[in-house]
Amino acid sequence: MAHPVPAPPRVPPLTGPDEEPAHPRVLEPLLLVVLVALSAVGAVIGIDLVAKLGISANTSVVGALVAMLIGRIPLNFLRRMRSVHRQNLAQSAISAATFASANALLTSVAVPYVFGREDLVWPMLAGAFIGLVVDAWVLYRAFGSRLLPADAAWPPGTAAAETIKAGDRGGRRALILAGGTVVGLAGTLFSLPLSAAGVAFLGNVWALMMFGIGLLLRQYSPDLFHTDIGAGFIPHGMMVGAGIVALGQAVHLLIGRRERTRRPAPVVASAAPPADPATAYTVDERGLRSALIRGYVLFTAGAAVLAVLGGLIGDMSVPGLIGWVLFAAFAALVHELIVGLAAMQSGWFPSFAVTLIFLILGLAIGIPSVPLALLIGYVSATGPAFADMGYDLKAGWLLRRDHRPWDPYEREGRRQQFLAALIGFAVALVVVAVVWRSYFGQGLIPPVAKVYADTLRSGLGDPHTVRTMLIWAVPGALIQFLGGTRRQMGVMLATGLLILTPQACWLVLGALVVRVGYRRLRGPAADEELNLVGAGLIAGSSLGDSAQILKT
């Protein structure tokens, strides 16, 4: 007689003691209050540092730490903030507000102001905000694709995730992270960019090696070659070449003849993520293509709004205005992609340099000065939010990857992070709208905006500038082509050449040597320890940068 086969036991969702089966939502009353308050703090920090010191701080670690502290207050209704996913939403909101206020909005509106057109500040603020939101939306829709994979480095995101996990679990992980944080914080007291070493423990080795070589050549080019590479537009030329090839590599992914995306297996209540989550692209080529095409359309609409508000309709012919709108949208899309690819591998984004390249191209093709000033303000508003959103989604991906069921929880988590970023953007917009006149009236203007305005006034000047850029575009393109999409070697070499940070080259290259040697000594077990040390160094440097607001 056959015996009935018992039904398999139901496997409950694997959630931690403070996790819910459903992902936390930004509209929870307590969480919403925390997000708005942290966003206001982040916006003020961002504006003050970029206006007074010319630097920007990644405040995501600050937001995570504040959320942790709130969760430890002995009140029942605050215990919900102990959830690592609520802390992830908190760090997403504050970092979004910081980068939006400083790198996107205030810098953008400062361009027409310094150029002598204060009447264009409000139109520029509206256009920059549109560009900012579109910028973040494109990354939100493209994150997890072959072009912008979740398993790529995104070092500050890894640092934020490791900080949150160490605070939640404690023990040896917390001690290692705390030690790295103390060292990173101490480094800021001696003006040592120890975050560069932290990035080298987390990022792609090949990409960071080229980045370190670029930093080395930039710092020592006056001694080695008796010329300053950065002053001769050589790095800009290499970035142009590398950027063109990087764009071509992205297009190659978009027009593939067949579906090459490896997607997760169908998810059921007890399903785990794939054995190797890195092989699961949550965005296929069709989704990536749709995100970029829609992004270009939205950037075009934003540029058209800026053209109308800025009064360009009366200053330009119809063909010229159409060309301006299409070029502005193209520049915004390419700018965010190049900046995002560099940030993905190294944690550094060359937004200023790439924007300057489009400024020079605009001068070369003869765009009038006022339309070009608005175009540069619009382009500069994109990129930083793209990179920052990548960092935040990387942190969330690391925190959610062990949840069951994985796929729906991951997608809902990304959506809530995007909504948290929108809250940060809205708060940043209000803060910038209120304080820009006071800051500019005191002469507190982001230094990069002054460079843009001075370049607009002086024009190309040297007739050899364009020729130099075209010549050096060749090696930049070749290196980028040889390195491939994943390594971004050409973009990273050019990024290093564009940055003059004393001793950063030795910290990057030295940390890479330590990383390779320690991994050979300890094997795969070394990766977790190095990730914690790198995360601590980045966290400490971020805290030190944020604390500089006390000095100002």
VOLUMRO-603320 format. One record per atom (N, C-alpha, C): residue in one letter; x, y, z. Coordinates in pm, whole numbers, plus 50000, padded with zeros to 5 digits. Layout:
aXYZ...
//
This chain:
m500864988050000m500005000050000m500895012450000a500585021249906a501445033149893a501145042950005h502195048350056h502045058450161h502055072350099p501245081450147p501245095050091p502575102050118v503005109250018v504275116650030v504005129650106p504665131550218p504405143850295p504835156250217a504105166950236a504465179550169a505765184850227p506595190850142p507855196450192p507585207650292p508395208450396p508165218950496p508325232850435r507535241950481r507635255650432r508835262450495v509635268550411v510825275550459v510485290150483p510585294850605p510205308850632p511235318350574p510835330850547p511795340750498p512935342550598l514125343650544l515295345150630l515515359850658t514925364950760t515085378850797t515725379750934g516405390850955g517055392951083g516035396751189p516495398451312p515565401251422p514845414451406d515445423951334d514825437051319d514345439451177e514275429051095e513835430550959e512395426050944e511685432150847e510335427850813e510375420950677p509395411950653p509335405650521p509195415950409a508485426950433a508355437750334a509415448350361h509935453950253h510975464050271h510405476750333p511125483150427p510645495650485p510385506250378r509445515150405r509035525350309r509365539250362v509725548150269v510155561550310v509015569750369l507765565950343l506635573650392l506195569650533e506895560350596e506655557650738e506905570650815p505985575050901p506115588350964p507475590951029l507935581751114l509215583851181l510355584451081l510375575150988l511455574850890l511445587250803l510275591850764l510175603950681l510755616050752v510455617350881v511005628550959v512525627650964v513045615550986v514485613650990v515115617150856l514505612950746l515065615450614l515095630450583v514025637450614v513985651850587v515025659150672a515125655650800a516095662250888a517525659550842l517845646950811l519185643650764l519485650450631s518495651350543s518695657950414s519035672650431a518365679150526a518655693150553a520085694850603v520515685850692v521905686250741v522875683950627g522595674050543g523485671150431g523575682650334a522435689150305a522435700450212a523275712050264v523155714850392v523935725850452v525425722450449i525775710050485i527175706050482i527725707250340g526965702350242g527435702650105g527675716750054i526705725650078i526825739450031i528005746450098d528115744850227d529155752050300d530555747550257l530745734650242l532075729650207l532445733250064v531515732049970v531865734749831v532075749749809a531355758249884a531495772649867a532725778149937k533065772650053k534175778150131k535495771050109l535435757950084l536675750250069l536835744149931g535765744149853g535855738349720g535855723149719i535445716749826i535425702149833i534005697449859s533765684749832s532475678649864s532725666249948a531835663750040a532005652350131a530915642050106n531285629450112n530305618750105n529745616550245t528525621250266t527955621050401t527125608450428s527165598750338s526325586850357s526675579650486v527965578950519v528365572350643v527835580050764v527845593450754v527305601650862v525825598350884g525075597450774g523655594250785g523415580550846a524235570850806a524105557350861a524375557251011l525425564451053l525765564851195l524675571751277v524125582651223v523045589551295v521835580351309a521495573251201a520355564051207a520605552951309m521855548051315m522195537851416m521975543251557l522445555451581l522315561351714l520855563351752i520035567651654i518605569351683i517985556051723g518385545251653g517845532051684g518255526951820r519345532351876r519815527852008r519225535952123i518455546352092i517785553952198i516725544952262p516705543752394p515805534152461p514345538552462l513775540252345l512355543052330l511795533152228n510655527252258n510135516452175n509915520652030f509355532852010f509025536751873f510265539951790l511435541151854l512665543751780l513425530951745r512995519651802r513695507051774r513645503251627r512645508351556r512525504951414r513715510051334m514405520051386m515575525351314m516785516251327r516665505151404r517765495551410r517835487051283s516805487451203s516805479951077s517895485350985v518715476450933v519795480850843v519215486850716h518005483050679h517415488250556h516885502450576r516405505650695r516055519550723r517305528150731q518355522750787q519625530150790q520145532350648n519935522750559n520315524250419n519525535550353l518235536450384l517435547350330l517895560850385a518305561050512a518785573450572a520075578050505q521015568650483q522265572850418q522035576450272s521025570650208s520715574150070s520205588450062a519345592350155a518755605750152a519785616550181i520615614550284i521555625250320i522645626750214s523125615650157s524155616950054s523575623249928a522335619849893a521685625949778a521555641049797a521155645249915a521005659549943a522345666749939t523385660349989t524715666549992t525245668849851f525235658549769f525755659949633f524855668849548a523545668049570a522625676349492a522835691149520s522925694549647s523065708649682s524405714449639a525475706749658a526815711949632a527225710449487n527305698049440n527875695249308n526915698049194a525615697349218a524655699349111a524065713449113l523315716749216l522515728949213l523335741649234l524085742449345l524795754849374l525875757649268t526615747449228t527645749449126t527035753848994s525895747948958s525255751548831s524775765948830v524085770148936v523555783848936v524665794148951a525825789949002a526945799349016a527545802948881v527395794348779v528005797048648v527435809748586p526125811048566p525635823648510p525835835548603y525825833148734y526035844248828y527435850048811v528445841448810v529825846248794v530025852448656f529305847348559f529405852648423f528755866448410g528085870948517g527475884248515g526015884348479r525345872848480r523925872148445r523125866748564e522995874948666e522255870848785e520795867948751d520285874248644d518895871848606d518635857548559l519705850248527l519555836448479l519705826048591v519885830648714v520085821148824v518845812448845w517665818748850w516455810948875w516125801348760p516205805848633p516035795948525p517055784648531m518285788048568m519325777748577m519025768048690l518495773148801l518145764348912l517065754348871a516075759148796a515005750148750a515565739748654g516395744048559g516975734648463g517905724748530a518695729348625a519625720448695a518865710048776f517745714048836f516985704348915f516375693548825i515895697548708i515365687548613i516475677848573g517645683348539g518765674848502g519185665548614l519135670548737l519495662648854l518575650648870v517275652948860v516305642148878v516415631848766v516545636548642v516705627248529v517985619048545d519025625648590d520315619148612d520175607148707a519525609448819a519335598648917a518395587948865w517375592048789w516425582348735w517095572648638v517975577848554v518665569148458v519505558648531l520215562848635l521025553048709l520125542848779y519025547548836y518085538448903y517575527848807r517285531548682r516775522148586r517865513648521a519125518248525a520215510948458a521085503048554f520955505248683f521795498248781f521445483348780g522475475148776g522245460848769g522305455448628s522735463648532s522885459248393s524325455448367r524585450648246r525955447248209r526855459648207l526275471248175l527055483548170l527365488748311l526405487848400l526555493048537l526155481948635p526945471248643p526555459648724p526615462548873a525735455748946a525705457249092a526945451549156d527595441749092d528755435549154d530045442949123a529985454249054a531175462449033a531595468849165a532695475949164a533305480549289a532415490549366w532065501849302w531315512549370w531845514449513p533125517949532p533755517249665p533045524649779p532605537149761p531915543449875p530635536149916g529965529749820g528785521949855g529145509849938t530235503249900t530705491949981t531075496550121a531705508150130a532085513550262a530855516150347a529815521950288a528595524750364a527945511750411a527895501750323a527285489050360a528065482150472e529395482150461e530205475750565e530055482950698t529915496050694t529705503650817t528395499750884i527345498950804i526035495450859i526035481150913k526625471850838k526645457850883k527475456251010a528625463151017a529465462051137a528755467851258g528045478951239g527295484651351g526175475651397d525605468051303d524485459251337d524975446451405r526105440951360r526565427951410r527595429151521g528375439951520g529405441451621g530515431251606g531205428051714g532235417851712g533495422051640r534185412251585r535485414651521r535355423951400r534275422551323r534075431251207r534015445851250a533305448451359a533185462251405a534535467651452l535345459151516l536665463651561l537575467251443i537575458751341i538415461651223i537945474451155l536625475751138l536095487751075l536405500151157a536255499051289a536525510551376a537985514551368g538885504651362g540295507951350g540595515251221g540025510451109g540225517350982g539645531350983t538495532851050t537865546051058t538725555951136v539295551551246v540165560251326v541385564451244v541975555051171v543135558351088v542735568250978g541595565750912g541145574850808g540855588750860l540245589450978l539945602451039l541235609651077a542205602251130a543495608351165a544205613451041g544025606450928g544665610850805g544215624650761t542935627850786t542445641150746t543115652250827l543545649050950l544215659051032l545575662750974f546175653250900f547485655650839f547385657450688s546145660150641s545895662450498s546335650850411l546225638750464l546525626650386l545235620650334p545095619050203p543855613650146p543795598450160l543625593750283l543625579250305l542425572250243s541425579950202s540325573850129s540815567749999a541895573349944a542475567749820a542975553549845a543605551349960a544045537849994a542855528750020g541825534050083g540625526150107g539975521649978v539915530549880v539355527149750v540165515949685a541495516349700a542355506249638a542115492349696f541605491449818f541275478449876f539945473049825l539145481649760l537775477749724l537535476949573g538235485049495g537925486449354g538605476249265n538365477649134n538985469149034n540485471849029v541305461349038v542755463049049v543315469848925w542915465248807w543445471048683w543045485748669a541785488648695a541315502448684a542055511548782l542245506748904l542895515049006l544395516148982m544995505948919m546395507148884m546595518448783m545715519248682m545805530148585m545505543548651f544575543548745f544255555748818f545475560448898g546145551048966g547335554549043g548465559648953i548645553448836i549675558048743i549355572248696g548065574948669g547675588448630g547965598648738l547645595248863l547955604248975l549455606648986l550225595948967l551685596948976l552235606248870l551795604448746l552285612948637l551865627448657r550655629648707r550195643348728r551025650248836q551305643148945q552045649449054q553495652249017y554125642948943y555565644148920y555915648148776s554915651848696s555215655948558s556125668248550p556015678148640p556965689448631p558415685048649d558655675048735d560035670348757d560475660748647l559555652248602l559925642248502l559985647848361f559015656148327f558905660948188f559055676048175h559325682848288h559495697348290h558265704648235t557105699048260t555845705448222t554735700048309d553715708148330d552555703948408d551545697848312i551355684748321i550445677948230i549045683748239g548615686948359g547255691848376g547005705148310a548045713348295a547875726548237a547905726248085g548275715048026g548425714347881g547305707347809f546195704647875f545025698247815f545315684047765i546425678147810i546705664247775i545695654847841p545435656247971p544425647548033p543055649047970h542715661247931h541405663547870h541305656147737g542395656647659g542405649447533g542275634447554m542985629147654m542885614747680m541475611147727m540855619847804m539485617147847m538515617447730v538745626447635v537885626947516v537975613647441g539215609047416g539385596447344g538805584547420a539135583847549a538625572847631a537105573547642g536575585647653g535135587247665g534405583047539i534975586147424i534335582147297i534295566847287v535415560347322v535435545747317v534485539847421a534465545847542a533545540947646a532095542047600l531785552947530l530435554547476l530165543947370g531155541247286g531005530747186g530815517047248q531545514447356q531375501647426q529985500447486a529455511647536a528095511347589a527085508747478v527295515247363v526385513147250v526445498647203h527645492847204h527805478947164h526965469747253l526895472847381l526055464947470l524565466647438l524215478747392l522805481747370l522255475647243i523105473647143i522585469147013i522955454646986g523275447247094g523595433147078g522485425847004r522855416246920r521875409346835r520975399946915r521465394947025r520655385347098r520715388447247e519855382547320e519795384547465e520985377847531r521865385947592r523035380247657r522965381547808t521865386747856t521745389247999t521385376548073r522135373748179r521815362548267r520895367448376r519665362748376r518655367948468r518455358248584p517955362948696p517735354048809p516695343448777a516805332148846a515795321748831a514475326848886p513345321048841p512045325248894p512045324549047v511475334649108v511535335949253v510245330849316v510375322149416v509235317549494v509475321649638a508535318049725a508605323049863a509875319049934s510425307549900s511605302949972s512855303649886a512765310949772a513885310949679a515025319249734a516235314649711a517435322049747a517945328949622p518805339049638p519435344849521p520285334349453p520675336849328p521505327249259p522745324049341a523335312349314a524525308149389a525585318949386d525715325349274d526615336849263d525775348749220p525355357349315p524485368549279p525075377649174a526395377649161a527035386349063a526675382448920t526215370048898t525865365948763t524435369448727a523695375448818a522285378548795a522145393248761y521975396348634y521715410148595y520225412548605t519825422148685t518415425048703t517885434248594v518755439548511v518365448048398v518985442148272d518165437948177d518695432148054d519015443347954e519515439347835e519905449347736e518725457947692r517555451747684r516375459547645r516055470147750g516135466347877g515865475947983g516915487047987l518185483347964l519245493347961l519045502847844r518725497347728r518485505647610r517335515247635s516275510347696s515125518747725s515475529947823a516275526647925a516655536748024a517465547947961l518425544547876l519275554847816l518525563047711i517675556547632i516915563947531i515915573347599r515215568147698r514275576847770r515025587847844g516205584547895g517005594847961g517365606147866y517745602547744y518085612947646y516855621547614v515705614947599v514475622447572v514165632047687l514305627147810l514035635747926l515065646947938f516325644047910f517335654647910f517015665147803t516525660547689t516135669947583t514995678947629a514005672947694a512895680947746a513385690947850g514295686647938g514845695748038g515605707147974a516395704147871a517135714747802a516185724447733a515075719347678a514095728147614a513455737547717v513135732147834v512585740647941v513585751447980l514855747647995l515885757348030l516025768047922a515935763847795a516045773447685a514915783647690v513715779047720v512565788147728v512705797547848l512985791847965l513105800148085l514285809648077g515355805348010g516555813747998g516495824047887g515385824447813g515225834547709g516045832247584l516435819747559l517265817047441l516455817747312i515125816747322i514305817047201i514485830147127g514625841047199g514805853947134g516225856847092d517185848947139d518605851647110d519195842547004m518515831446969m519085821946876m518075818946765s518585815146649s517725810946539s517085797646574v516035793946503v515355781346529v516295769346509p517045768546396p517985757346383p519045757246493g519535769146528g520535770046633g519995765646768l518735769346796l518115765546923l517895750346930i517455744546820i517245730046816i518585722846836g519615727746768g520945721846784g521455723046926w521185734446990w521615736647129w520935726647222v519635724847204v518875715747291v519385701447274l519575696947149l520025683247125l521445681147175f522315691147157f523695689847204f523755689847357a522925698147420a522895698547567a522455685047623a521445678847562a520975665847609a522045655147587f522705655647471f523775645947443f524915647547542a525315659947568a526415662547662a526055657747802a524805660047843a524375655747976a524425640647988l523965633347886l523945618747891l525355613147890v526205618247801v527585613247793v528345616647921h528125628547972h528795632748095h528465623348210e527185619948227e526815611248338e527375597148319l527445592348195l527975578948173l529465578148204i530235587948156i531675587848181i531955589348330v531265598748393v531445600848537v531015588448614g529915582248573g529425570348642g530365558648628l530935556548510l531865545448490l533125547248573a533625559648580a534795562248662a534485560148810a533335565148854a532945563548994a532725548949029m532195541348936m531925527248959m533205519548991q534275522948925q535525515548943q536395521149054s536375534349073s537365540349162s536795547949281g535515551749275g534985560149381g535295574849361w535975578349253w536275592249217w535505595449090f534895607149083f534205610448957f534735623748902p535215623448776p535855635348715p534825644748654s533835648948731s532755657148678s533275670548624f534125677048700f534655690048658f535395688848525a536235678848512a537055677348392a536195674548269v535225665548283v534385662148167v533505673948128t532995681348225t532225693348195t533095703548122l534335704948165l535255714248100l535515710147955i535555697147930i535745692347793i534585697147705f533355695847753f532215700347674f532195715547661l532705722547761l532845737047749l533795740547635i534925733647628i535905736147521i535325732447385l534595721247379l533965717347253l532915727647211g532165732947309g531185743247278g531835755847223l532975759747279l533715771247226l534225768247086a534685755947064a535255752346934a534215752746823i532965748846853i531935748846749i531175761946743g531535771546828g531015784946816g529695787746884i529365780746992i528135783747066i528315797247137p527365806547125p527485819547193p527655818047343s528215828247404s528645827147543s527485824747640v526385832147629v525285830347724v524625816647709p524265812347587p523745798547575p524745788047623l526035790547601l527035780847646l527125780647798a526965792047862a526975792448008a525825784248065l524635785548005l523505777448051l523725762648022l524315759647907l524575745647873l525525739347973i526585746548010i527565741248104i526945739648243g526105749048283g525415747448410g524515735248410y523855732648297y522965721148285y523765708148289v524865707648216v525675695448211v526305692548347s526775702948415s527445700848544s526475695648650a525165697548627a524175692448724a524025677348714t524505671448606t524415656948589t525765650648624g525765638048651g527015631048683g527175628148831p527315638448917p527495635649059p526345627649120a525095631249088a523965623649141a523935609649083f524355608148958f524435595048894f525385586048971a526585591449001a527575583749076a527095580949217d526525591049282d526085589249420d524965579049429m524035579149335m522975569249335m523545555249319g524605553949236g525255541049222g525855536249354y526495545449427y527045541749558y525945536849651d524825544249656d523765540749749d523105527549713l522845525449583l522235512749542l523185501049563k524485503349550k525445492849581k525355489149729a525285499149815a525165496449958a523895488449987g522785492549926g521545485349947g521605471049894w522245469249778w522385455849720w523155446649812l524215451649873l524985443549966l524185440050092l523355449350138l522575447050259l521385437850234r520895437650112r519695429750081r519995416150019r521215413449985r521505401649903r521215388449975d521175388350108d520875376050181d519405374650219h518575383950177h517165383550212h516435373150128r515375367250184r514545357750112r513095362450118p512385363050007p512835361249870p513675373149824w514625370349738w515635380549706w515165390549601d514725385949486d514485394849373d513435405649401p512235402249449p511255412949475p511705422349586y512405417049685y512885425649794y513935435349741e514805430549654e515845439049596e515235450149512r514275446849430r513675456849343r512905467349424e512175462949526e511445472449610e512415481049690g513535475049734g514535482849805g515125493849718r515405490649594r515935500949503r514915512149484r513655508149470r512615518449451r512535527649571q512575522249690q512515530549810q513755539349822q514915534249781q516115542549783q515995554249686f515415551849569f515215562749473f514275573249531l513205568749597l512295578249660l512995586049772a513875579349847a514635586349951a515535596949888a516135593749773a516975603549704a516155615449657l514925612949609l514065624049566l513745633349683i513545627549802i513345635949921i514575644549945g515755638349935g516985645949952g517115657049848f516755654249723f516825664349617f515885676049647a514665672849690a513685683349718a514165692449830v514695686449935v515215694550046v516395702949999a517275697149918a518435704549866a517985716349781l516945714449701l516425725349618l515955737049705v515235733849811v514725744449899v515895751749966v516865744150015v518005750450085v518795759449990v519085754649870v519845762849774v519045775249735a517735773649712a516915785149675a516925795949784v517035791749909v516995801150020v518345808050041v519455800750025v520745806050070v521665810849958w521365808249830w522365811449727w522715826249724r521705834649740r521965849149733r522875853649846s522675848049965s523525851750079s524965847250056y525145835050008y526505830049985y527195837849874f526535839549761f527155846549649f527435861149684g526555867149764g526775880949804g528025882749888q528445872149958q529675872550037q530895867949957g530685865149830g531795860249748g532095845549768l531205838249832l531395823849856l530805816149737i531655813649639i531235807549513i532095795149488p531515783949447p532315772049418p533435775149320p534665771349350p535795774649262p535625769649119v535025757849101v534905752648964v534005761548880a533005768048941a532145777148866a532945789148816k533905793748895k534765804748851k535625800448732v536105788048734v536905783048621v536055782748495y534835777848505y533955777548388y533725791548334a533415801048423a533125814648380a534365821148318d535535819148378d536765824848323d537065819148185t536825806148169t537055799948038t536085805347935l534845807847975l533865813647884l534295827547837r534835835347930r535245848947895r536475849047804s537425840547834s538695840747760s538645833047629g537675823947615g537615815847494g538735805647492l538975799947374l540015789847361l541405795547382g541585808347347g542905814347366g543935808047275d544635798047324d545685791347249d545055783247136p545415786047008p544835778546896p545255763846893h546265760346972h546745746446971h545985737647070t545065743447145t544375735647247t543615723847187v542795726747085v542005716147024v542905705746960r543985710246895r544915700846831r545555691846936t545945697447049t546545689247156t545565678847206m544315682747224m543315673347272m543085662047172l543055665347044l542845655046942l544005645346936i545225650346952i546405641546947i546385631647063w546125636947183w546165628247301w544895619947318a543895622747235a542705614247237a543025600247185v544035599147099v544375586247038v544855576147142p545885579347225p546285569447326p545185566847429g544395577047463g543295574847557g542295564947501a541975566247374a541035556947310a541615542847303l542895541747270l543525528647257l543545521147390i543925528147497i543985521747629i542595517447674q541605526047649q540235522447687q539755510247609f540085509547483f539675498247400f540325485347449l541615485847480l542325473847524l541825469247661g541475478347747g541025474647882g539625468847885g538785472547789g537425467247786g536475474747878t535225470547872t534175477447946t534335476248097r534725464648145r534765462248288r535895469648358r537015471348288r538175477348355r538215492548342q537695498248234q537655512748217q539055518948235m540075512748177m541445517048201m541745530748144g541215533748024g541475546747965g540825557948043v539565556048082v538855566048161v539565568248295m540045557348356m540675558648487m542065565048477l542815562248372l544105569048354l543895583948337a542915587548254a542625601748234a542135608248362t541335601048440t540865606448568t542035609548660g542985600248669g544155602648752g544965614448703l545095616048573l545845627348517l545175640748546l543875640548565l543135652848587l543125657248733i543555648548824i543445651348968i544835654049026l544975665149093l546235668349160l546005667749310t546215655949366t546095653849511t547425648349561p548225656549627p549565652149668p549535639049748q550425630149712q550665617249777q549555606949755a548475610749686a547405600949663a547895589449577c548825592249486c549335581749398c550005570649478w550815574449577w551525564349656w550565556349743l549505563049791l548535555949873l547765545749790v547395549449668v546665540149581v547565528449541l548745531449487l549625520849438l550135512249553g550475518449667g550935510749782g549855501449834a548615506449841a547515498049888a547255486349793l547435488649663l547265477749566l548315466949588v549555471049616v550615461349643v550285453249767v549835460049873v549445453249996v548295443649969r547345448149893r546165439949864r546545427049790v547355428349685v547745416549608v548595407149694g549555412749770g550425404449853g549665397549965y548765404950030y548025399150142y547065388250095r546515390049976r545605379749924r546355367049889r547565368449839r548365356549812r548745349449940l548925357050047l549315351150174l548135344450243r546985351150241r545825346250317r544785339250232g544845340850100g543845334850014g542565342950012p541455337049969p540175344349960p539725350350092a540165344750204a539765350050335a540225364450355a541235368550278a541765382150293a540785392750244d539895388950152d539025398850089d538125405850191e537525398050282e536625404150379e537375413850470e538565410050514e539325418850603e539735431650529l540185430250405l540595442050328l539395450950299n538235444950273n537025452950251n536685461150375l536815455150491l536515462450614l537505473750639v538795470850617v539815481350635v539575492750535g539335489150408g539075499450308g537835507550341a536775500750384a535555507850421a535815517250538g536605512850636g536925521450749g537705533750709l538675532150620l539465543650575l538585553750503i537685548850418i536785558050347i535825564750444a535285556950539a534365562550637a535045573350721g536275570550767g537005580350847g537295593050770s537705591550644s537975603350562s536705611450538s535565604450517s534305611350496s533885619050620l534055612850737l533745619750862l534645631950880g535925630350847g536845641650859g536485653050765d536105649650641d535705660050546d534445667250594s533475659450643s532235665650692s532495674450813a533435670450897a533735678151018a534385691550986q534885693150864q535545705750829q534575717450829i533255714250825i532285725150833i532415732550966l532895725651070l533085732151200l534185742651191k535215739851108k536295749551091k535805762051018t534915759650917t534475770950836t533415779350907
//
